[in-house]
Structure formats: structure tokens, C-alpha cells
């Protein structure tokens, strides 16, 4: 804790980044607003550009203000003493010249000659809304991002940029568009985590001279707006350790891998290959025309598929809460826990093992194969309450409907 404006011994330790030190030194060239402080990154605030006459005038004025402040104390204490918490610093301009950051603790800000600004050092976040990205293979993909950043040098954040938040947001969006335009759609979909890390380094190269550091970048890959030139030659085959699933842990990752393992047209004997299709993969018109048009028709098709073998494979009861476009809520159930199974509207006689909530259109699309369960789950269209391992068993019924 500091008292009366003495600088704190707290050290700013930014996260290690690619060529961070040499980058900052190389970018401090003439034309920056803090050129008169050549060692600002080393907390050296010695101003060699000030002449001896100016220095004498500054000393006289500052001395007079100090004397007046102490004469009128403790009344002046209400105005000149500032409480600074641990997560903040105060940047002071004394007679127009930058001073070392003050805080945390009780700091002294002189009246009339000091202009000061609080700087919050806590991590903050912002969202880049989904925007269209033209990929290297000629496709158009909707991609957004969630970015977390913090200020590691409060003086640079005040001196070097006027609107830190707006500048950071614009820089991050331009860097994301430029970086992803060099990748193919398959690379963006399968290397989302790795691309986010590289994008964070690219943003840091531009924002670290502002005293800002990006801690995390998480890409949000949306829908495919335009199929690449020539179209997808087939499903993309990826090993189970897909980087895009690294952020999902525990039962959620198992649910995603299980759903995706049956989404392709063919399967290997070992069943250990994940098949990820493009969002705009075409569906045959005949299949669409023969598909059910309502949840009730889908329920009738499900009843025809119920059997003792299916019940023995699943052994669970599922409750569906389905919402329609007009706002109505309907309940259905599929009981595959006993006998030959049962499916009807309403609630089952026993307590359901898993409850699934989604819209009627998404439910039809999922059972018909037009909507991947993994995409529905991660996008929030499908909400699961209960044991996720039990919910994965519903895939057996979905496979029968797709045959």
C-alpha cells in the first residue's frame, strides 16, 4: 500500500507472448504520443525534454500547491486524498506531464495542477458479433469471437490510445477477418481452438504497445453461407481428439462424440471415426417429401419401430417438451424401458430418465438427419436434463429412423 502518491512496488507481469519485448522496443518510434518518455515500458518517467527554466517554474508552482494543501489540511484532505483499490491505478498528469501510476492505497492528488484518471486492471471481455469471412477455398462462413483482455500498463493505456475499448474491438475484428481468410473452411471448423490461440498472439502484437494484453480468444463458428468452390467432396474424417471438442469435457464431450460418430453415411467396424459434415450438405428431395410433417406423424413412425430388442438396447424413458412457432408447449414421451416400448403425447406413467426440450422444427430436423445433435446441443437448440450417458442411448432410435 502506498501513501501520498508514492509508486507501488507491485510488478506487472504480462503473460509471455511471441517476441513481446523486442516487439515493444521496435515499435516505439517517432510519432507516438509518448515519444518524450523513451523508457515508459521500464517505468522510467524521467523527462529529458524539459528545460531548466520550465523545471524551475514547475518546482515553484508545485511547492506553492503543497504548502496551500498542508495549510488547509484537514479540510483539503477530503479533496486531495483518493482511495485506490488493488485492482485499480490512478494515472496522473502533473502540469501536463505524465507521472508514475499511483496506487493501491491512499494517494495524494494535488488540486489545480493534477489531472488524473482511474484505470481498471481487471480482466474484461467483449464479443465480436458473427461476421462473414471469405475463406481461402472460396467459401463464406459466419464466424464470431469472445475475447478476454486486461490492462498490464495503465500509463500506456491512457497515453497511447484515446478509446481503448473501441480500438481493441476494431483491431480484433480486423485481425480475425484477415487471419481466417487465409484458412479453408475445414481448417476453421477443425482447428478452432488452435486458430483462437494464434489469433490472440496476432492481436497482442498490435495492442501491447497500448498497455493491453489479450488473455483468451474463443472463436464461435456459425453457419456456412456459401459452399466452397467445387463443393465438399465428402465428409471430413477426423480422429476422436478433435481440437474443436477440447473445450468440452466430461459427459458433454462424450455426448458430442457419440452423436457425431453416427452422423455420416458409412461407419468403420471399430466405430472410432468422427464424421463432420458441412452445415449446408444437401438432402435429397425425395427424402424430404417422405419425411413427417409434424411431431404427431413422427410419433406414429416411432411407434412402428418399437420392439423388445430396441428396449433391451436403450432401457430408458425419454420426455420431450416441444415448443411450436405460435408459442404453444406440448409434451411427448418415448418409453423404452419395459415391454415393447411406448410412445405417445403427454407424460409417461413413470418418472422419465431424461428430459429434452427443443422446438418442433428442430426435433423433426434432428430425427430426420437434417440437424446434427451435436450442433443442436452446442447451439442451445437442444436442452438436456438428466443423465447425459442415458441421453446418448436415444441415438439407437435415431439410427432406425434414418434407415
C-alpha positions in Angstrom: 0.0 0.0 0.0 1.3 3.5 -0.9 0.8 6.8 0.9 0.6 10.3 -0.7 1.4 9.3 -4.3 4.4 7.1 -3.9 4.6 4.5 -6.5 3.7 0.9 -5.5 6.2 -1.9 -5.6 3.7 -4.0 -7.4 5.2 -5.5 -10.6 3.2 -6.0 -13.7 3.9 -9.5 -15.1 2.2 -9.9 -18.5 1.7 -13.3 -19.9 4.6 -14.5 -22.1 3.9 -13.8 -25.8 5.6 -14.2 -29.1 8.6 -11.8 -29.3 6.8 -9.4 -26.9 9.9 -7.5 -25.6 11.5 -6.9 -28.9 8.2 -6.0 -30.5 7.5 -3.2 -28.0 11.0 -1.8 -28.3 10.9 -1.9 -32.1 7.5 -0.1 -32.2 8.5 2.8 -30.0 9.5 5.1 -32.9 9.0 8.7 -33.5 5.4 9.8 -34.0 3.9 8.2 -30.9 2.3 10.5 -28.3 4.7 9.2 -25.6 8.0 9.7 -27.5 9.2 12.1 -24.8 9.2 9.1 -22.4 11.6 6.7 -24.1 11.6 4.1 -21.3 7.9 4.0 -20.5 7.8 0.2 -20.5 10.6 0.2 -17.9 8.7 2.5 -15.6 11.3 5.3 -16.2 9.4 8.6 -16.3 12.4 10.9 -16.5 11.6 13.7 -18.9 14.8 14.8 -20.5 12.9 17.2 -22.9 12.1 19.7 -20.1 14.4 22.8 -20.0 15.8 24.3 -16.8 13.5 27.3 -16.9 10.5 25.1 -17.2 11.8 22.9 -14.4 12.2 25.8 -12.0 8.7 27.1 -12.8 7.3 23.6 -12.1 9.1 23.3 -8.8 7.8 26.7 -7.7 4.2 26.0 -8.6 4.2 22.5 -7.1 5.8 23.8 -3.9 3.1 26.5 -3.5 0.3 24.0 -4.1 1.9 21.7 -1.5 2.1 24.5 1.0 -1.5 25.6 0.5 -2.7 22.0 0.7 -1.0 21.4 4.1 -2.1 24.8 5.5 -5.8 24.0 4.7 -5.5 20.4 6.0 -7.6 18.5 7.1 -10.3 20.3 5.0 -8.3 19.8 1.8 -7.8 16.2 2.7 -11.4 15.5 1.6 -10.4 16.6 -1.9 -6.8 15.6 -2.4 -6.8 12.1 -0.8 -8.1 9.3 -3.0 -8.7 5.7 -2.1 -7.4 3.3 -4.8 -8.3 -0.4 -4.5 -5.9 -3.2 -5.5 -7.5 -3.7 -8.9 -7.2 0.0 -9.9 -4.4 2.5 -10.6 -4.5 6.3 -10.9 -2.7 7.9 -13.9 -1.8 11.5 -13.0 -0.7 14.3 -15.4 1.0 17.0 -13.2 1.2 20.3 -15.1 0.5 18.3 -18.2 3.4 15.8 -17.8 2.8 12.2 -17.1 3.7 10.8 -13.6 4.2 7.2 -12.4 0.9 5.3 -11.8 -0.4 5.7 -8.2 -2.0 3.0 -6.0 -3.2 0.9 -4.5 -4.0 2.5 -1.2 -4.3 6.2 -0.2 -2.8 8.5 -2.8 -2.4 12.3 -2.9 -3.7 14.2 -5.9 -2.8 17.9 -5.8 -5.6 20.3 -6.7 -5.5 22.6 -9.7 -2.3 21.2 -11.2 -3.1 17.4 -11.3 -5.4 15.8 -13.9 -6.0 12.1 -13.1 -7.8 9.1 -14.4 -8.6 5.8 -12.9 -7.6 2.6 -14.8 -9.2 -0.8 -14.0 -6.7 -3.7 -14.2 -9.3 -6.4 -14.0 -9.9 -8.8 -16.9 -12.8 -7.6 -19.1 -14.4 -9.2 -22.1 -16.3 -8.3 -25.3 -18.0 -10.1 -28.1 -17.3 -9.8 -31.8 -20.7 -10.4 -33.5 -20.8 -13.0 -36.2 -19.5 -11.6 -39.5 -18.9 -13.1 -42.9 -15.5 -14.4 -43.6 -14.3 -15.3 -47.2 -12.1 -18.4 -46.8 -9.2 -19.4 -49.0 -11.2 -22.1 -50.7 -13.9 -19.7 -51.9 -16.4 -20.4 -49.2 -18.2 -17.9 -47.0 -18.5 -18.7 -43.3 -20.1 -16.9 -40.4 -17.6 -16.5 -37.6 -17.7 -14.6 -34.3 -15.4 -14.5 -31.3 -15.4 -13.9 -27.5 -12.3 -12.1 -26.3 -10.9 -11.5 -22.8 -8.2 -8.9 -22.2 -6.7 -6.9 -19.4 -4.5 -3.8 -19.0 -1.0 -4.5 -17.8 0.4 -1.0 -18.2 -2.1 1.7 -17.1 0.1 4.6 -18.3 0.4 3.3 -21.8 -3.3 2.6 -21.9 -4.1 6.2 -21.2 -1.3 7.9 -23.2 -1.2 5.8 -26.4 -4.8 5.4 -27.3 -7.9 7.5 -26.9 -10.7 5.0 -26.8 -9.2 1.7 -25.7 -12.3 -0.4 -25.9 -13.4 0.7 -29.3 -9.9 0.4 -30.7 -9.4 -3.0 -29.3 -12.7 -4.3 -30.7 -12.0 -2.9 -34.2 -8.4 -4.3 -34.1 -9.6 -7.7 -33.0 -12.3 -7.9 -35.7 -10.0 -6.9 -38.5 -7.3 -9.4 -37.3 -9.9 -12.2 -37.1 -11.1 -11.5 -40.6 -7.6 -11.2 -42.1 -6.3 -14.4 -40.3 -9.3 -16.6 -41.1 -9.3 -15.5 -44.8 -6.1 -17.5 -45.2 -7.7 -20.7 -44.0 -10.0 -23.2 -45.6 -13.4 -24.0 -44.1 -12.2 -27.4 -43.0 -9.3 -25.8 -41.1 -11.6 -23.3 -39.4 -14.1 -26.0 -38.3 -11.5 -28.5 -37.1 -8.8 -26.2 -35.6 -10.9 -23.7 -33.9 -9.0 -23.8 -30.6 -5.6 -23.6 -32.3 -6.7 -20.7 -34.5 -8.0 -18.9 -31.5 -4.6 -19.1 -29.8 -2.8 -17.8 -32.9 -5.4 -15.0 -33.3 -4.7 -14.0 -29.7 -1.0 -13.7 -30.5 -1.7 -11.6 -33.6 -4.0 -9.2 -31.7 -1.3 -8.9 -28.9 1.2 -7.8 -31.5 -1.0 -4.8 -32.2 -2.4 -4.0 -28.8 0.6 -4.5 -26.5 2.0 -1.0 -27.3 -1.3 0.2 -25.8 -0.6 -1.4 -22.5 -3.2 -4.1 -23.2 -2.9 -7.8 -23.4 -5.3 -10.4 -24.7 -5.7 -13.4 -22.4 -8.1 -15.6 -24.4 -9.8 -15.7 -27.8 -12.6 -18.2 -28.4 -13.9 -18.5 -31.9 -17.6 -19.1 -32.5 -18.1 -20.8 -35.8 -21.6 -20.3 -37.2 -23.3 -21.5 -40.3 -21.8 -22.0 -43.8 -23.2 -19.2 -46.0 -21.5 -20.4 -49.2 -20.2 -23.8 -50.1 -16.5 -23.8 -51.2 -15.8 -23.9 -54.9 -16.4 -27.4 -56.2 -18.4 -28.2 -53.1 -17.4 -30.7 -50.4 -16.0 -33.9 -51.9 -17.3 -35.9 -48.9 -17.4 -36.0 -45.2 -14.5 -34.7 -43.3 -12.8 -37.6 -41.4 -11.2 -36.6 -38.1 -9.7 -38.6 -35.2 -11.7 -38.6 -31.9 -9.3 -35.9 -30.4 -10.9 -33.2 -32.5 -9.5 -29.8 -31.4 -12.9 -28.3 -31.6 -14.1 -30.6 -28.8 -11.2 -29.8 -26.5 -13.2 -27.2 -24.8 -15.9 -29.8 -24.0 -15.0 -32.1 -21.1 -16.6 -34.9 -19.3 -20.1 -36.2 -20.3 -20.7 -33.3 -22.7 -17.7 -34.3 -24.9 -18.8 -38.0 -24.8 -22.3 -37.0 -25.9 -20.9 -34.9 -28.8 -18.5 -37.7 -29.9 -21.3 -40.3 -29.7 -23.8 -38.3 -31.7 -21.2 -37.3 -34.4 -19.9 -40.9 -34.7 -23.2 -41.9 -36.3 -23.9 -38.8 -38.4 -22.0 -40.0 -41.6 -23.2 -42.3 -44.4 -20.8 -45.1 -43.5 -19.2 -46.5 -40.4 -16.0 -48.3 -39.7 -16.1 -51.6 -37.9 -14.5 -50.2 -34.8 -16.8 -47.1 -34.8 -13.9 -44.8 -33.7 -14.2 -42.3 -36.6 -15.9 -38.9 -36.2 -17.7 -37.7 -39.3 -18.4 -33.9 -39.5 -20.4 -32.7 -42.5 -20.7 -29.2 -43.8 -23.7 -27.3 -42.5 -25.2 -27.0 -46.0 -24.9 -30.6 -47.0 -27.8 -31.2 -49.4 -30.7 -33.5 -48.6 -32.4 -35.5 -51.4 -35.8 -34.0 -52.4 -37.4 -37.5 -52.2 -36.3 -37.9 -48.6 -37.7 -34.5 -47.7 -41.0 -35.3 -49.3 -41.3 -38.6 -47.5 -40.4 -37.2 -44.1 -43.0 -36.5 -41.4 -44.5 -33.0 -41.4 -45.4 -32.8 -37.7 -44.4 -34.2 -34.4 -47.6 -36.4 -34.3 -46.6 -38.0 -37.6 -43.1 -38.5 -36.3 -44.5 -40.2 -33.2 -46.5 -42.5 -35.4 -43.4 -43.6 -37.3 -41.6 -44.1 -33.9 -44.4 -46.4 -32.7 -43.8 -48.7 -35.8 -40.2 -49.1 -34.8 -40.7 -50.0 -31.2 -39.6 -53.5 -30.3 -38.2 -55.6 -27.5 -34.7 -55.5 -29.0 -34.8 -51.7 -29.0 -36.0 -51.7 -25.4 -33.2 -54.0 -24.4 -30.6 -51.7 -26.1 -31.9 -48.5 -24.7 -33.7 -49.3 -21.4 -34.7 -45.7 -20.6 -37.6 -43.4 -20.7 -37.5 -40.0 -22.5 -39.7 -37.0 -22.0 -39.9 -34.3 -24.8 -41.0 -30.7 -24.2 -41.7 -29.3 -27.6 -42.5 -25.7 -28.4 -44.2 -24.6 -31.6 -43.8 -21.3 -33.5 -47.1 -20.0 -32.1 -45.7 -20.3 -28.6 -47.6 -23.5 -27.6 -45.9 -26.0 -25.4 -46.6 -29.7 -25.9 -45.2 -32.8 -24.1 -44.4 -36.2 -25.6 -42.7 -39.3 -24.3 -40.9 -42.3 -25.7 -40.7 -45.1 -23.1 -38.1 -47.7 -24.0 -37.7 -49.1 -20.5 -40.1 -52.1 -20.5 -42.1 -54.4 -22.7 -42.2 -53.4 -26.4 -41.9 -49.8 -25.5 -44.4 -47.0 -25.9 -44.7 -43.5 -27.5 -47.5 -41.0 -27.1 -48.4 -37.4 -26.2 -48.4 -36.3 -22.6 -46.3 -37.6 -19.7 -45.2 -41.2 -19.1 -46.5 -43.2 -16.2 -43.1 -43.4 -14.6 -40.5 -40.7 -13.9 -38.5 -40.0 -17.1 -34.8 -40.7 -17.1 -34.0 -37.8 -19.4 -36.0 -34.7 -20.4 -35.2 -33.0 -23.7 -36.5 -29.5 -24.6 -36.5 -28.1 -28.2 -38.7 -26.7 -30.9 -40.9 -28.8 -33.1 -38.9 -27.9 -36.2 -35.6 -28.7 -34.6 -37.0 -32.0 -33.3 -38.1 -33.1 -36.8 -34.8 -32.0 -38.3 -32.8 -33.9 -35.8 -34.7 -37.2 -36.2 -34.6 -36.8 -40.0 -30.9 -36.2 -40.0 -31.0 -32.6 -41.3 -29.8 -31.3 -37.9 -26.8 -32.8 -36.2 -27.5 -33.5 -32.5 -24.1 -32.1 -31.6 -24.8 -28.8 -33.4 -28.3 -28.6 -31.8 -26.8 -29.2 -28.3 -23.9 -26.7 -28.5 -26.1 -24.0 -30.1 -28.7 -24.3 -27.3 -31.5 -25.6 -29.6 -31.4 -28.9 -27.6 -31.5 -28.7 -23.8 -30.9 -31.9 -21.9 -31.9 -32.5 -18.3 -30.8 -35.8 -16.7 -28.0 -38.2 -17.2 -26.2 -37.5 -20.4 -25.0 -41.0 -20.8 -28.6 -42.1 -20.9 -29.4 -39.4 -23.4 -26.8 -40.8 -25.7 -28.8 -44.0 -26.0 -31.5 -42.2 -27.9 -29.2 -42.4 -30.9 -30.3 -46.0 -31.3 -33.8 -44.8 -32.2 -32.5 -42.1 -34.4 -30.4 -44.6 -36.4 -33.5 -46.7 -37.0 -35.4 -43.7 -38.3 -32.6 -42.8 -40.7 -32.5 -46.3 -42.3 
